[in-house]
Amino acid sequence: MINDTSLSQEALLGALADAGGSIERAAKALNSRQEQSGSTSHNKRKRAHDLDGWITNEKRPGATSPRKLATVPESKPDGSLISGYTPLAPICIDSDSDAEQGAQGGGPLVSSANTDQSSVGRTKVPLMTVLKQAPTSTKSAPKLVPRTLGTPELVAKHTPCTLHLSILPPELACRLFYAMLKEAASWTRNKWWLFDRLVESPHRTSFYARNLAEESDDDMKEAARYWYNGRPSPMPNNFLPEMEEACEIIEKTVNEEILKRGKLFPAEWQTTPDHPWKANVAAANCYTGSKETVGYHSDQLTYLGPCPTIASLSLGTTRVFRLREVVPHSEKEERNAQTFNIPVTHNSLTIMHASCQERFKHTIPPQQTIDAFKPAFPPPTVGELENTASDIMPPDISRINITFRFYRPDFAAKTIPKCHCGIPTVLRPDMKRRESGMISEWEQTSRMRYFWMCYSGAQNEGKGCSFFQTLDMEREGRGCHATSVSLSGS
């Protein structure tokens, strides 16, 4: 039987390697060598024939000061072991006197675990705590907990948005809600190619235009086709009478909010009383139940131009509108993206101001449950609803979202560059490579770069061309008061 613990760590590891990783065979081999060498001493307690016997701590049952076991021996600053202690001999630190002396600056007192080990129990130390190296510490930016912004004040403080509750007269809000529910029965789910497969949006959607008689048919056909995914689509629907009523109120609110901002971004529409923000198109969405959603995205800027303002009206059941900032590449190691949850209730208006599409992506996420919506006013005509009961979306679990948008005249359909595929390109901001550092958010957005790129990949089985062109507002004749030029062959 072997009692000596003076074997080095290298000897133990060598024995393990010779035994093919078997602890039992390694222990027997070590004990056999010790017995052959005759190094057994009669005054040392016999240990078990396994490696656990080499790494145990002995305690005297009657000891007045309990001892703690360290998994590695103490060492000097130069890395050598303290004199008198073997590499794997456990080091015991007295929890009372040693800790007190260490607190006084004298360092911990250490003693060999092999001292006076007769008639005592033993505490085993896991082998891997001795052999395994300590993990290296890697610093990473802390993850940020999503924040819920439940009041207009919090929304305005933390995001480039403003929230307006009860924006429409209650009766008009209910009338518009019922009218859009009836319309939504004929809306479709958009489809587009994504990573070589055709995907379908998990909600219904449609596109509306205002004053169609005053607009070019070609412009509106192209705008309706490319506002979402570039797939063939019919002419947009005209604004409903209820939409027209709501639009007058929403336009007034949006222009007031833009003028409150004061200094506008150079590339955005320079809103003034003579050149106001005008809602000439609207994208409508219907989310029925808690599972219908839309994924993270930023709205396309092709006809909106840089730094657009979008007014999003919510009707029906409450859902969460979630914003997540896009962190520039240069700041990835310093911080993670912050996410904000905004509960959007019936008859609320969320205005996404300039820079929102450049700095954030947004989504309507799925929810475990939703509250049943009970309209304050009944349907306008009971008989009409009875005749179309099977064609109307369920009002208690549906949310209608109408995003009123201003398609700028300097980004009219005829001025959009065509790619090598012969179709209109899409305008995108360079979100992840925008400038950062010691400059303000206003300067970051003002220096934002935009580019035109091929959009046929959304419809042509995911295959597009390599067309890429940087937006040059001055060369392309764009701007609030600039004269637009045709770039059909760029």
C-alpha positions in Angstrom: 0.0 0.0 0.0 1.3 3.5 -0.8 1.3 6.4 1.6 3.7 8.8 -0.1 2.3 11.9 -1.8 5.5 13.3 -3.1 4.9 12.4 -6.8 4.9 15.3 -9.1 2.0 16.3 -11.4 4.1 15.3 -14.4 4.5 11.8 -13.0 0.7 11.5 -12.4 0.0 12.7 -15.9 2.6 10.3 -17.3 1.0 7.4 -15.5 -2.4 8.3 -16.9 -1.0 8.4 -20.4 0.7 5.0 -20.0 -2.5 3.6 -18.7 -4.5 4.8 -21.7 -6.5 7.2 -19.5 -7.6 4.6 -17.0 -7.4 6.0 -13.5 -7.5 2.5 -11.9 -4.7 1.1 -13.9 -2.6 4.3 -13.4 -3.1 4.1 -9.6 -2.1 0.4 -9.5 1.0 1.1 -11.6 2.0 4.0 -9.3 1.5 1.9 -6.1 3.4 -1.0 -7.7 6.4 1.2 -8.4 6.3 2.6 -4.9 6.2 -1.0 -3.4 9.1 -2.1 -5.6 11.2 0.9 -4.6 10.6 0.2 -0.9 9.8 3.7 -0.1 6.8 2.9 2.1 7.1 4.3 5.6 5.4 2.6 8.5 4.5 5.8 10.2 2.3 7.1 7.3 -1.3 6.0 6.9 -2.0 3.7 4.0 -4.0 5.2 1.1 -6.5 3.5 -1.2 -5.3 2.1 -4.5 -6.8 4.9 -6.7 -5.8 8.4 -7.7 -8.3 9.9 -5.3 -6.0 8.7 -2.6 -3.3 11.1 -3.8 -5.5 14.1 -3.5 -7.3 14.0 -0.2 -7.4 16.2 2.8 -7.1 14.8 6.3 -8.9 16.4 9.2 -8.7 15.6 12.9 -12.1 15.2 14.4 -11.2 17.1 17.5 -9.4 20.0 15.8 -10.4 23.4 17.2 -9.8 25.3 14.0 -11.5 23.9 10.8 -9.3 23.8 7.8 -10.2 24.5 4.2 -8.7 22.7 1.2 -7.1 24.6 -1.7 -7.2 22.9 -5.1 -3.6 24.1 -6.1 -0.5 24.7 -4.0 0.7 28.1 -3.1 3.5 29.5 -5.2 6.0 32.3 -5.2 5.7 35.3 -7.5 8.2 33.7 -9.8 6.0 30.7 -10.2 8.1 28.2 -8.1 6.3 26.3 -5.3 6.7 27.3 -1.7 9.6 25.4 -0.1 8.6 22.2 1.7 5.5 21.4 -0.4 5.1 18.9 -3.2 3.1 19.8 -6.3 0.0 17.8 -5.6 0.1 17.8 -1.8 -3.1 19.6 -0.7 -2.5 22.9 1.1 -4.7 23.6 4.1 -5.6 27.1 5.2 -6.9 27.6 8.7 -10.2 29.5 8.4 -9.7 31.4 11.6 -6.1 32.3 12.4 -4.9 32.2 8.8 -7.7 34.4 7.4 -7.1 36.9 10.2 -3.3 37.1 9.6 -4.0 37.5 5.8 -6.2 40.4 6.6 -3.4 42.0 8.5 -1.1 41.9 5.6 1.1 38.9 6.7 -0.2 36.5 4.1 -2.0 33.2 4.8 -0.3 30.6 7.0 0.1 27.3 5.1 0.7 23.8 6.4 1.1 20.4 4.7 -1.9 18.2 4.4 0.4 15.2 5.3 1.1 16.4 8.8 -0.3 14.3 11.6 -2.8 12.3 9.5 -3.4 9.3 11.7 -7.0 8.4 12.6 -8.6 11.1 10.6 -11.2 11.2 7.9 -10.5 12.5 4.4 -12.2 15.0 2.1 -11.7 14.2 -1.6 -10.9 16.9 -4.2 -12.1 16.3 -7.8 -9.2 15.4 -10.0 -10.2 17.9 -12.7 -9.9 20.8 -10.3 -6.1 20.0 -10.1 -5.5 19.2 -13.7 -7.9 21.6 -15.5 -6.6 25.0 -16.3 -8.6 28.0 -15.3 -10.8 29.4 -18.2 -9.6 32.5 -19.8 -11.9 35.5 -19.3 -13.3 37.2 -22.4 -14.9 40.6 -22.1 -18.0 41.3 -24.1 -20.6 44.0 -24.3 -23.4 43.4 -21.8 -26.8 42.4 -23.3 -29.5 45.1 -22.8 -32.9 44.2 -21.4 -35.8 45.3 -23.6 -37.5 48.4 -22.3 -41.3 49.0 -22.4 -42.3 52.5 -23.3 -45.8 52.9 -22.0 -46.3 56.7 -22.2 -45.9 59.3 -25.0 -43.2 61.0 -22.9 -41.1 57.8 -22.7 -41.5 57.1 -26.4 -40.3 60.6 -27.3 -37.4 60.4 -24.9 -35.9 57.1 -26.1 -36.8 56.9 -29.8 -37.2 59.1 -32.8 -41.0 58.6 -32.6 -43.9 60.3 -31.0 -47.0 58.5 -29.7 -50.4 60.2 -29.9 -53.3 58.6 -28.0 -57.0 59.0 -29.2 -55.9 60.8 -32.3 -59.3 60.5 -34.1 -62.8 61.2 -32.8 -64.0 57.9 -31.3 -66.9 57.5 -33.7 -64.6 58.0 -36.7 -62.0 55.6 -35.4 -64.7 52.8 -35.1 -66.2 53.6 -38.5 -62.7 53.4 -40.1 -62.0 50.2 -38.2 -65.1 48.4 -39.5 -64.6 49.7 -43.1 -61.0 48.4 -43.1 -62.0 45.0 -41.6 -64.4 44.6 -44.5 -61.7 45.6 -47.0 -59.1 43.2 -45.3 -61.2 40.2 -46.3 -59.9 40.7 -49.9 -56.3 41.6 -49.0 -53.5 39.2 -49.8 -50.4 37.9 -48.1 -47.3 39.2 -49.8 -44.8 36.7 -51.2 -41.1 37.1 -52.1 -37.9 35.2 -52.6 -35.6 34.8 -49.6 -32.5 32.7 -49.7 -33.6 30.7 -52.7 -37.1 29.9 -51.4 -40.5 31.6 -51.8 -41.8 32.9 -48.4 -45.2 34.4 -47.5 -45.9 37.2 -45.1 -47.8 36.0 -42.0 -50.4 38.9 -42.3 -52.7 40.4 -44.8 -51.7 43.7 -46.6 -52.8 46.1 -49.3 -51.8 49.4 -50.8 -53.9 52.6 -51.2 -53.3 55.9 -53.1 -54.9 59.3 -52.7 -56.3 61.4 -55.5 -55.6 58.8 -58.2 -57.2 61.0 -60.9 -54.4 63.5 -60.4 -51.5 61.1 -60.5 -49.9 59.3 -63.4 -51.2 55.8 -63.9 -47.7 54.5 -64.6 -46.3 56.1 -61.5 -49.0 54.6 -59.3 -48.7 51.2 -60.9 -45.0 51.1 -60.3 -45.4 52.5 -56.8 -48.0 49.9 -55.9 -45.7 47.1 -57.3 -42.5 48.1 -55.6 -43.6 49.4 -52.3 -43.2 46.0 -50.6 -41.6 43.2 -52.7 -41.5 44.0 -56.4 -44.0 41.3 -57.4 -46.7 42.1 -60.0 -49.7 43.8 -58.5 -52.8 45.7 -59.7 -53.4 49.4 -59.4 -53.7 50.6 -55.8 -57.1 51.2 -54.3 -58.3 54.7 -53.8 -58.6 56.1 -50.3 -61.9 55.2 -48.6 -64.0 58.2 -47.5 -63.2 57.3 -43.9 -59.5 57.3 -44.7 -59.9 60.8 -46.2 -61.5 62.0 -43.0 -58.7 60.5 -40.8 -56.0 61.7 -43.2 -56.9 65.4 -42.7 -56.4 65.1 -38.9 -53.3 63.0 -39.2 -51.6 65.4 -41.7 -52.2 68.3 -39.4 -50.6 66.5 -36.5 -47.6 65.2 -38.4 -46.8 68.7 -39.8 -47.0 70.2 -36.4 -44.7 67.6 -35.0 -42.1 68.1 -37.8 -42.1 71.8 -37.3 -41.5 71.3 -33.5 -38.2 69.5 -34.4 -36.8 72.8 -35.8 -33.5 71.7 -37.5 -34.2 69.1 -40.2 -31.8 66.7 -41.8 -30.3 68.0 -45.1 -31.6 65.2 -47.3 -35.2 65.0 -45.8 -38.2 66.8 -47.2 -37.8 70.3 -45.9 -41.3 70.7 -44.4 -42.7 74.2 -44.3 -46.2 75.6 -44.5 -45.7 76.1 -48.2 -44.2 72.6 -48.7 -46.0 70.4 -46.1 -45.8 66.7 -45.5 -48.7 65.2 -47.5 -50.1 61.6 -47.1 -50.6 60.6 -50.7 -50.3 56.8 -50.2 -51.0 54.4 -47.4 -50.0 50.8 -46.7 -52.6 48.9 -44.8 -52.0 45.7 -42.7 -54.3 43.3 -40.9 -53.1 41.2 -38.0 -55.7 38.6 -36.9 -55.0 36.8 -33.6 -51.9 36.8 -31.5 -49.6 34.9 -34.0 -49.9 37.0 -37.1 -46.8 39.1 -37.3 -44.3 40.9 -39.5 -40.5 40.5 -39.0 -37.8 43.0 -38.3 -37.5 45.5 -41.2 -37.1 49.1 -42.1 -39.4 50.6 -44.6 -38.1 51.0 -48.2 -37.0 54.5 -49.1 -37.3 54.2 -52.9 -40.2 56.7 -53.2 -40.0 58.1 -49.7 -36.5 59.4 -50.0 -33.9 59.8 -47.2 -35.1 60.5 -43.6 -38.9 60.0 -44.3 -41.7 60.6 -41.8 -44.3 57.8 -41.6 -47.5 58.0 -39.6 -48.8 54.6 -38.3 -52.4 54.5 -37.2 -53.5 51.5 -35.0 -57.1 50.4 -34.8 -58.6 47.4 -32.9 -56.9 45.1 -30.4 -53.6 46.2 -28.7 -50.4 44.8 -30.1 -46.7 45.5 -29.3 -44.8 47.7 -31.7 -41.1 46.8 -31.2 -38.1 48.9 -32.2 -34.5 47.6 -32.2 -31.6 49.9 -33.0 -29.0 49.0 -35.6 -25.5 49.3 -34.0 -22.8 50.4 -36.4 -19.9 48.0 -37.0 -17.5 50.3 -35.3 -19.5 50.0 -32.0 -20.2 46.3 -32.0 -17.6 45.4 -29.4 -18.6 48.3 -27.1 -22.4 47.8 -26.9 -25.4 45.7 -27.9 -28.6 46.9 -29.5 -31.3 48.3 -27.3 -34.9 47.1 -27.9 -38.0 49.1 -27.1 -41.5 47.8 -26.8 -44.4 50.2 -27.4 -47.9 49.0 -26.8 -50.1 50.5 -29.5 -53.7 50.7 -28.5 -56.9 51.4 -30.5 -57.0 54.9 -32.1 -53.3 55.6 -31.4 -50.9 57.2 -33.9 -47.2 56.4 -33.9 -45.2 58.9 -35.9 -41.8 57.5 -37.0 -39.8 60.7 -37.6 -36.8 61.2 -39.8 -33.8 58.9 -38.9 -36.1 56.1 -37.6 -35.7 54.1 -40.8 -32.0 54.7 -40.8 -31.2 53.9 -37.2 -33.9 51.3 -36.2 -35.7 48.3 -37.5 -39.2 47.5 -36.3 -41.5 44.5 -36.0 -44.9 43.3 -34.7 -43.9 40.2 -32.8 -46.1 37.3 -31.9 -47.7 37.3 -28.5 -48.9 34.6 -26.1 -52.3 36.2 -25.7 -54.1 39.4 -26.7 -57.0 41.3 -25.2 -60.3 41.0 -26.9 -61.3 44.3 -28.4 -64.7 45.7 -27.8 -65.5 48.7 -30.0 -67.2 51.6 -28.3 -69.5 52.1 -31.3 -71.5 49.5 -33.2 -71.0 48.9 -36.9 -72.4 51.7 -39.1 -75.0 49.5 -40.8 -76.1 46.3 -39.1 -77.8 45.0 -42.2 -74.7 45.4 -44.3 -72.6 43.5 -41.9 -75.2 40.7 -41.7 -75.0 40.3 -45.5 -71.2 40.2 -45.4 -70.6 38.5 -42.0 -68.6 35.8 -43.6 -66.4 38.3 -45.5 -65.4 40.5 -42.6 -62.4 39.9 -40.3 -63.2 39.1 -36.7 -63.3 42.5 -34.9 -62.5 41.3 -31.4 -59.0 39.8 -32.2 -57.9 41.9 -35.2 -55.6 44.9 -35.5 -55.8 47.2 -38.5 -52.7 49.2 -39.1 -52.6 52.0 -41.7 -49.2 53.6 -42.4 -49.7 57.0 -44.1 -46.8 58.0 -46.3 -45.6 60.9 -48.4 -44.1 59.8 -51.7 -41.9 62.7 -52.6 -42.2 64.3 -56.1 -38.4 64.4 -56.4 -38.4 60.6 -56.0 -41.2 59.9 -58.5 -41.3 56.5 -60.2 -40.0 57.8 -63.5 -36.8 59.1 -61.9 -35.8 55.8 -60.2 -32.6 54.3 -61.8 -33.0 50.9 -63.5 -30.6 48.1 -62.8 -29.1 45.7 -65.4 -32.2 43.5 -65.1 -34.3 46.4 -66.4 -36.4 47.0 -63.3 -36.5 49.9 -60.8 -33.8 49.7 -58.1 -34.4 50.0 -54.4 -33.0 52.7 -52.2 -31.3 51.6 -49.0 -29.3 53.4 -46.3 -25.9 52.2 -45.2 -27.1 51.5 -41.7 -24.2 49.4 -40.2 -21.4 51.5 -41.6 -22.6 54.9 -40.7 -20.2 57.2 -38.9 -20.0 57.0 -35.2 -17.8 58.1 -32.4 -17.7 61.6 -30.9 -20.5 63.0 -33.1 -24.1 63.6 -32.4 -27.0 61.4 -33.7 -28.0 64.4 -35.9 -24.5 64.5 -37.5 -24.5 60.7 -37.9 -27.8 60.7 -39.8 -26.8 63.8 -41.8 -23.7 62.0 -43.1 -25.6 58.8 -43.8 -24.8 57.2 -47.2 -27.5 55.7 -49.4 -27.3 53.5 -52.4 -29.4 52.1 -55.3 -29.2 48.4 -55.8 -30.9 45.6 -57.8 -34.3 44.6 -56.5 -35.1 41.7 -58.9 -34.0 39.2 -56.3 -37.3 39.7 -54.4 -39.2 38.3 -57.4 -36.9 36.6 -59.8 -36.4 33.4 -57.8 -33.9 35.3 -55.6 -31.6 36.0 -58.5 -30.5 39.6 -59.2 -27.7 41.5 -60.8 -24.7 43.3 -59.3 -26.0 46.8 -59.9 -24.9 49.2 -57.2 -24.9 53.1 -57.4 -24.5 55.6 -54.6 -27.2 58.2 -54.2 -26.1 61.6 -55.2 -28.9 64.1 -54.4 -27.3 67.0 -56.2 -26.3 65.2 -59.4 -29.6 63.4 -59.6 -31.5 66.7 -59.2 -33.3 65.7 -56.0 -34.3 67.8 -53.0 -37.3 69.6 -51.7 -37.1 72.4 -54.2 -35.0 70.8 -56.9 -36.1 69.9 -60.4 -36.2 66.1 -60.8 -34.4 64.6 -63.7 -34.9 61.2 -65.5 -32.3 58.5 -64.8 -34.0 55.7 -66.6 -30.7 54.4 -68.1 -28.3 54.9 -65.2 
